[in-house]
Amino acid sequence: MNHPGNISNGYTPVLDCHTSHIACKFTEIKAKMDKRSGKVLEENPKSIKIGDASMCILKPTKPMVVETFKEYAPLGRFAVRDMKQPVAVGVVKSVTKGEASGKTTKSAQKAGKK
C-alpha cells in the first residue's frame, strides 16, 4: 500500500480491473493481516496504513465486471489508484453479484430472440 495517510471506511479511490476504471468505496475493512503468513492480526480495524495487508469489502459506484482470482485471473486482479498514483494492489476473493439493470441494446434484443 502506498498512501500518504490512513485508509478507512468510506474512502473512495479509483479501482482498475482489467480494462475498467471505476470509483469504488471501501465499505468495510474486515481484517488487518500479516503479509507473509496471512494470519489475522486485527479484526475490524478502524484504518489501514502503509505496509499493511488487509481484507476489505469494496462497492463500485457503477456496475463493474469482476471474477474471483481462482476462477479467472485477469478479471481477479485489481489496482487501487488515487490522483493517478497507485495506492494498493490485490486480488478478488469473492464476488456479490448485483441485479442486472439498465437498457438493452437493439442488437442484444435481436440476439435474444434467436
Backbone as a chain_set.jsonl record, in Angstrom:
{"seq": "MNHPGNISNGYTPVLDCHTSHIACKFTEIKAKMDKRSGKVLEENPKSIKIGDASMCILKPTKPMVVETFKEYAPLGRFAVRDMKQPVAVGVVKSVTKGEASGKTTKSAQKAGKK", "coords": {"N": [[0.837, -1.185, 0.0], [0.568, 2.177, -0.849], [0.128, 5.056, 0.334], [-0.411, 8.366, 1.439], [-1.757, 8.898, 3.883], [-4.003, 7.385, 6.246], [-6.165, 4.673, 5.331], [-9.573, 4.396, 5.564], [-12.93, 3.253, 6.4], [-15.289, 4.239, 3.933], [-13.589, 5.579, 2.243], [-12.994, 6.46, -1.136], [-11.471, 5.538, -3.782], [-10.173, 5.172, -7.201], [-10.681, 2.125, -8.85], [-8.859, -0.108, -10.725], [-9.496, -2.63, -12.877], [-8.685, -5.04, -15.063], [-9.773, -3.754, -17.979], [-11.387, -1.791, -16.973], [-12.073, 1.244, -15.184], [-13.159, 2.313, -12.383], [-14.726, 4.152, -9.791], [-14.589, 3.027, -6.483], [-15.944, 2.239, -3.314], [-14.598, 1.83, -0.08], [-16.294, -0.11, 1.858], [-16.148, -1.692, 4.106], [-13.547, -2.566, 6.288], [-12.388, -5.557, 6.895], [-10.355, -7.168, 8.12], [-7.036, -6.864, 9.39], [-4.027, -8.088, 8.205], [-1.161, -10.347, 8.428], [1.435, -10.007, 6.127], [3.116, -12.05, 5.175], [2.391, -14.596, 6.351], [-0.383, -14.581, 6.308], [-2.01, -14.612, 8.478], [-4.568, -13.385, 10.647], [-4.239, -10.276, 12.133], [-5.683, -8.245, 13.33], [-9.107, -7.803, 13.899], [-11.705, -6.093, 12.196], [-10.381, -3.391, 11.913], [-9.988, 0.164, 12.495], [-8.642, 1.671, 10.585], [-6.246, 1.338, 7.857], [-2.754, 1.421, 7.056], [0.329, 2.484, 5.402], [2.127, -0.298, 4.216], [0.522, -2.24, 5.353], [-1.408, -5.249, 5.1], [-4.608, -6.333, 4.081], [-8.07, -7.477, 4.362], [-10.783, -6.416, 2.61], [-14.052, -5.02, 1.986], [-15.308, -3.884, -0.967], [-17.285, -1.56, -2.765], [-18.495, -0.902, -5.924], [-19.189, 2.222, -7.623], [-20.537, 2.27, -9.995], [-21.965, -0.248, -12.205], [-19.858, -3.119, -12.478], [-17.625, -5.459, -13.928], [-16.202, -8.249, -12.574], [-14.296, -11.133, -11.557], [-13.609, -13.931, -9.39], [-10.218, -14.452, -8.372], [-9.319, -17.081, -8.512], [-11.151, -18.224, -10.283], [-10.977, -16.758, -12.746], [-8.17, -15.355, -13.561], [-7.252, -12.863, -14.945], [-9.485, -11.111, -14.613], [-9.552, -11.026, -11.925], [-7.598, -9.635, -10.657], [-6.628, -6.473, -9.295], [-5.96, -2.917, -9.167], [-5.584, -0.17, -7.002], [-6.073, 3.234, -7.28], [-5.3, 6.641, -6.513], [-5.647, 9.933, -7.318], [-4.199, 9.431, -9.674], [-2.019, 8.016, -8.748], [-0.636, 4.907, -7.81], [-2.089, 3.149, -5.153], [-2.671, 0.731, -3.9], [-2.583, -2.844, -4.478], [-4.292, -5.88, -5.403], [-6.18, -8.999, -5.069], [-9.278, -10.48, -6.114], [-11.309, -12.061, -3.853], [-13.936, -12.924, -3.334], [-17.196, -12.519, -4.858], [-20.071, -10.518, -4.868], [-22.866, -10.685, -6.591], [-24.777, -8.261, -8.281], [-28.079, -7.074, -9.219], [-28.935, -7.253, -12.641], [-29.398, -4.421, -14.364], [-30.68, -1.767, -16.413], [-30.526, -0.396, -19.757], [-31.265, -2.386, -22.64], [-29.529, -3.048, -25.564], [-30.386, -2.681, -29.08], [-29.201, -4.633, -30.693], [-28.634, -6.62, -28.831], [-31.204, -7.341, -28.09], [-32.153, -8.446, -30.501], [-30.417, -10.636, -30.724], [-31.246, -12.114, -28.533], [-33.748, -12.98, -29.325], [-33.281, -14.944, -31.166]], "CA": [[0.0, 0.0, 0.0], [1.346, 3.411, -0.964], [-0.837, 6.135, 0.534], [0.172, 9.279, 2.431], [-2.432, 8.829, 5.171], [-4.656, 6.114, 6.535], [-7.369, 4.344, 4.574], [-10.613, 3.948, 6.483], [-14.232, 3.025, 5.765], [-15.801, 5.415, 3.25], [-12.594, 6.051, 1.267], [-13.477, 6.108, -2.48], [-10.497, 5.736, -4.853], [-10.484, 4.514, -8.476], [-10.226, 0.746, -8.9], [-8.569, -0.544, -12.089], [-9.567, -4.08, -13.015], [-8.614, -5.342, -16.485], [-9.849, -2.501, -18.734], [-12.325, -0.842, -16.36], [-11.554, 2.204, -14.205], [-14.396, 2.748, -11.733], [-14.595, 4.525, -8.381], [-15.138, 2.022, -5.564], [-15.931, 2.689, -1.922], [-14.234, 0.869, 0.952], [-17.439, -0.135, 2.753], [-15.778, -2.325, 5.377], [-12.228, -3.186, 6.414], [-12.721, -6.713, 7.724], [-9.251, -7.667, 8.925], [-5.662, -6.499, 9.079], [-3.358, -9.385, 8.162], [0.279, -10.441, 8.245], [1.668, -10.184, 4.696], [3.801, -13.303, 4.86], [1.677, -15.813, 6.765], [-1.816, -14.466, 6.056], [-2.748, -14.68, 9.749], [-5.285, -12.165, 11.011], [-3.632, -9.563, 13.254], [-6.709, -7.429, 13.984], [-10.438, -7.858, 13.283], [-12.397, -4.809, 12.045], [-9.594, -2.215, 12.309], [-10.558, 1.457, 12.096], [-7.969, 2.101, 9.367], [-5.016, 0.646, 7.486], [-1.752, 2.4, 6.645], [1.393, 1.988, 4.524], [2.747, -1.556, 4.61], [-0.461, -3.187, 5.883], [-2.19, -6.107, 4.211], [-5.941, -6.405, 4.688], [-9.233, -7.976, 3.636], [-11.742, -5.314, 2.596], [-15.214, -5.106, 1.105], [-15.369, -2.704, -1.821], [-18.528, -1.464, -3.529], [-18.326, 0.032, -7.037], [-20.227, 3.246, -7.774], [-21.254, 1.887, -11.211], [-21.805, -1.69, -12.431], [-18.487, -3.495, -12.815], [-17.466, -6.897, -14.149], [-15.019, -8.875, -11.99], [-14.431, -12.544, -11.182], [-12.625, -14.287, -8.372], [-8.898, -14.715, -8.938], [-9.233, -18.517, -8.8], [-11.999, -18.542, -11.429], [-10.429, -16.146, -13.95], [-7.146, -14.463, -13.014], [-7.197, -11.482, -15.46], [-10.552, -10.297, -14.019], [-9.463, -11.175, -10.479], [-6.55, -8.744, -10.14], [-7.001, -5.06, -9.378], [-5.075, -1.9, -8.606], [-6.313, 0.961, -6.436], [-5.357, 4.475, -7.56], [-5.853, 7.897, -6.015], [-4.967, 11.019, -8.016], [-3.341, 8.766, -10.662], [-0.907, 7.34, -8.085], [-1.057, 3.608, -7.274], [-2.202, 3.113, -3.695], [-2.643, -0.66, -3.46], [-2.919, -3.879, -5.451], [-4.878, -7.017, -4.715], [-6.935, -9.991, -5.819], [-10.682, -10.621, -5.723], [-11.528, -13.331, -3.152], [-15.329, -13.323, -3.553], [-17.989, -11.536, -5.589], [-21.507, -10.465, -4.617], [-23.434, -10.22, -7.854], [-25.942, -7.403, -8.177], [-29.1, -7.264, -10.243], [-28.636, -6.656, -13.938], [-30.387, -3.398, -14.687], [-30.239, -0.848, -17.435], [-31.117, -0.561, -21.079], [-30.76, -3.434, -23.517], [-29.343, -2.509, -26.903], [-31.177, -3.33, -30.128], [-28.512, -5.843, -31.143], [-28.806, -7.63, -27.795], [-32.598, -7.804, -28.174], [-32.227, -9.312, -31.676], [-29.695, -11.868, -30.4], [-32.063, -12.857, -27.567], [-34.895, -13.55, -30.0], [-32.865, -16.09, -31.989]], "C": [[0.875, 1.24, 0.0], [0.382, 4.586, -0.879], [-0.295, 7.051, 1.621], [-0.467, 9.197, 3.816], [-2.979, 7.439, 5.433], [-5.851, 5.932, 5.613], [-8.378, 3.807, 5.569], [-11.912, 3.727, 5.71], [-14.733, 4.328, 5.151], [-14.845, 6.001, 2.23], [-13.013, 5.574, -0.122], [-12.434, 6.445, -3.543], [-10.989, 5.104, -6.155], [-9.885, 3.114, -8.441], [-10.049, 0.369, -10.368], [-8.576, -2.06, -12.107], [-9.703, -4.389, -14.502], [-8.699, -4.034, -17.259], [-10.78, -1.473, -18.107], [-11.628, 0.007, -15.294], [-12.772, 2.838, -13.539], [-14.118, 3.079, -10.272], [-15.285, 3.469, -7.518], [-14.954, 2.509, -4.136], [-15.515, 1.549, -1.002], [-15.387, 0.862, 1.955], [-17.083, -0.739, 4.105], [-14.362, -2.871, 5.29], [-12.418, -4.324, 7.407], [-11.591, -7.151, 8.644], [-7.924, -7.098, 8.439], [-4.861, -7.79, 9.206], [-1.844, -9.252, 8.068], [0.537, -10.761, 6.778], [2.238, -11.556, 4.357], [2.956, -14.535, 5.171], [0.191, -15.772, 6.439], [-2.659, -14.558, 7.314], [-3.384, -13.329, 10.058], [-4.635, -11.553, 12.245], [-4.678, -8.787, 14.048], [-8.019, -7.536, 13.203], [-11.055, -6.47, 13.277], [-11.575, -3.603, 12.507], [-10.262, -0.927, 11.816], [-9.953, 1.924, 10.782], [-6.77, 1.199, 9.083], [-4.047, 1.693, 6.96], [-0.694, 1.734, 5.772], [1.997, 0.707, 5.094], [1.78, -2.592, 5.151], [-1.062, -4.021, 4.76], [-3.546, -6.276, 4.879], [-6.946, -7.094, 3.777], [-10.288, -6.891, 3.752], [-12.927, -5.656, 1.705], [-15.306, -3.781, 0.367], [-16.671, -2.735, -2.605], [-18.336, -0.453, -4.647], [-19.478, 1.022, -7.127], [-21.073, 3.002, -9.016], [-21.123, 0.372, -11.377], [-20.406, -2.011, -12.961], [-18.399, -5.006, -12.964], [-16.136, -7.346, -13.558], [-15.331, -10.354, -11.738], [-13.44, -12.809, -10.065], [-11.316, -14.638, -9.064], [-8.754, -16.185, -9.32], [-10.006, -18.892, -10.063], [-11.413, -18.016, -12.741], [-9.463, -15.041, -13.521], [-7.127, -13.045, -13.612], [-8.297, -10.567, -14.902], [-10.539, -10.372, -12.493], [-8.368, -10.344, -9.844], [-7.029, -7.304, -10.254], [-5.911, -4.176, -8.789], [-5.958, -0.756, -8.115], [-5.461, 2.206, -6.665], [-6.086, 5.661, -6.942], [-5.013, 9.018, -6.62], [-3.87, 10.475, -8.939], [-2.098, 8.114, -10.065], [-1.388, 5.995, -7.57], [-1.017, 3.61, -5.746], [-2.047, 1.685, -3.19], [-2.919, -1.578, -4.643], [-3.515, -5.057, -4.695], [-5.558, -7.979, -5.662], [-8.347, -10.083, -5.257], [-10.854, -12.005, -5.104], [-12.953, -13.84, -3.346], [-16.083, -12.166, -4.194], [-19.439, -11.655, -5.154], [-22.134, -9.858, -5.855], [-24.682, -9.405, -7.6], [-26.938, -7.728, -9.269], [-28.666, -6.584, -11.528], [-29.743, -5.67, -14.27], [-29.809, -2.47, -15.737], [-30.895, -1.163, -18.76], [-30.469, -1.732, -21.808], [-30.658, -2.853, -24.919], [-30.176, -3.281, -27.917], [-30.524, -4.627, -30.586], [-28.64, -6.97, -30.117], [-30.219, -8.18, -27.809], [-32.772, -8.764, -29.354], [-31.56, -10.662, -31.382], [-30.507, -12.735, -29.444], [-33.268, -13.524, -28.205], [-34.554, -14.806, -30.794], [-32.806, -17.37, -31.196]], "O": [[1.826, 1.331, 0.777], [-0.123, 5.057, -1.898], [0.229, 6.569, 2.625], [0.214, 9.406, 4.821], [-2.478, 6.446, 4.906], [-6.469, 6.901, 5.172], [-8.087, 2.881, 6.326], [-11.979, 3.985, 4.509], [-14.623, 5.392, 5.761], [-15.247, 6.84, 1.424], [-13.356, 4.403, -0.285], [-12.496, 7.515, -4.147], [-12.094, 4.563, -6.207], [-8.731, 2.932, -8.053], [-10.978, 0.507, -11.164], [-7.767, -2.702, -11.438], [-10.707, -4.046, -15.127], [-7.751, -3.251, -17.199], [-10.947, -0.385, -18.658], [-10.72, -0.454, -14.603], [-13.35, 3.788, -14.068], [-13.366, 2.373, -9.599], [-16.418, 3.07, -7.79], [-13.937, 3.115, -3.797], [-16.017, 0.432, -1.126], [-15.453, 1.737, 2.818], [-17.643, -0.35, 5.131], [-14.015, -3.559, 4.331], [-12.588, -4.096, 8.604], [-11.825, -7.471, 9.81], [-7.718, -6.881, 7.245], [-4.995, -8.509, 10.196], [-1.313, -8.208, 7.688], [-0.069, -11.683, 6.232], [1.867, -12.15, 3.345], [2.825, -15.424, 4.329], [-0.437, -16.822, 6.306], [-3.887, -14.58, 7.237], [-2.817, -12.275, 9.768], [-4.494, -12.212, 13.274], [-4.589, -8.677, 15.271], [-8.032, -7.377, 11.983], [-10.937, -5.742, 14.262], [-12.01, -2.867, 13.393], [-11.009, -0.94, 10.837], [-10.65, 2.506, 9.95], [-6.338, 0.415, 9.928], [-4.47, 2.741, 6.47], [-0.81, 0.554, 5.443], [2.333, 0.628, 6.276], [2.183, -3.731, 5.389], [-1.204, -3.562, 3.627], [-3.63, -6.355, 6.104], [-6.708, -7.272, 2.582], [-10.651, -6.488, 4.856], [-12.821, -6.474, 0.791], [-15.371, -2.71, 0.971], [-17.113, -3.793, -3.054], [-18.051, 0.715, -4.385], [-20.608, 0.705, -6.755], [-22.208, 3.473, -9.09], [-20.255, -0.237, -10.752], [-19.849, -1.277, -13.778], [-19.028, -5.746, -12.208], [-15.073, -6.89, -13.98], [-16.493, -10.759, -11.712], [-12.538, -12.007, -9.822], [-11.314, -15.073, -10.216], [-8.138, -16.504, -10.337], [-9.582, -19.763, -10.822], [-11.36, -18.743, -13.733], [-9.879, -13.938, -13.166], [-6.995, -12.088, -12.849], [-8.067, -9.369, -14.735], [-11.433, -9.832, -11.842], [-8.221, -10.344, -8.622], [-7.747, -6.952, -11.19], [-5.061, -4.628, -8.022], [-6.96, -0.421, -8.746], [-4.285, 2.243, -6.301], [-7.314, 5.686, -6.859], [-3.795, 9.042, -6.447], [-2.756, 10.998, -8.973], [-1.208, 7.699, -10.808], [-2.449, 5.929, -6.949], [-0.03, 4.024, -5.138], [-1.381, 1.444, -2.183], [-3.423, -1.143, -5.678], [-3.28, -5.221, -3.497], [-5.526, -7.812, -6.881], [-8.584, -9.801, -4.082], [-10.577, -13.012, -5.754], [-13.167, -15.042, -3.505], [-15.682, -11.006, -4.097], [-19.981, -12.758, -5.078], [-21.961, -8.672, -6.139], [-25.542, -9.793, -6.809], [-26.673, -8.558, -10.139], [-28.104, -5.488, -11.512], [-30.899, -6.06, -14.438], [-28.594, -2.401, -15.922], [-31.713, -2.076, -18.869], [-29.29, -2.029, -21.619], [-31.604, -2.232, -25.405], [-30.618, -4.397, -27.647], [-31.215, -5.614, -30.841], [-28.742, -8.14, -30.487], [-30.417, -9.37, -27.564], [-33.457, -9.78, -29.23], [-32.088, -11.71, -31.753], [-30.462, -13.961, -29.534], [-33.765, -14.526, -27.69], [-35.425, -15.633, -31.066], [-32.473, -18.421, -31.744]]}, "num_chains": 1, "name": "protein.A"}
